[in-house]
């Protein structure tokens, strides 16, 4: 029995070796020559300046089942191109709308700038008028002060009491002390106290 099992094991090993040997023979006699032939053909094609991949693509496209696929691919690519065109047209319209809005904003800002410049000119003119008015007022005030300095204290005191408090204080504040003292003496004690109090504030 032991011999039989040993024989069976030996037969299995021999069969495995035969299977391996058969594979090696197929590899040696078919695959290696095929690879060598392919390599030689590629070298010849390279020397002849032939692009093997382009030729293979041409041959496969000429087959009937690939021609239908190519037509479908062309239709699909046409659809993709049309979608892209529609998409780009939408973007163009969007950009045109943005451009139009920017032009409107620019026109509005130009109008605002013009109105602000006009307002600035108007304010500058008002400032000039006020400066001129102030200068005139100062000149008039100097003349009034010099007039009151020439007047007698008896004549000046009743005139000052008839003025508004603001005008009287401004006038009295600008008079020289040697002129102011006699005018205050000629006023009633209440008026003199009132103007003195207002001048010290």
Buried (B, 14 or more C-beta within 10 A) or exposed (E): EEEEEEEEEEEEEEEEEEEEEEEEEEEEEEEEEEEEEEEEEEEEEEEEEEEEEEEEEEEEEEEEEBEEEBEEEEEEEEEEEEEEEEEEEEEEEEEEEEEEEEEEEEEEEEEEEEEEEEEEEEEEEEEEEEEEEEEEEEEEBEEBBEEBBEEEBEEBBEEBBEEEEEEBBBBBEBBEEEBBEEBBEBBEEEBBEBBEEBBEE
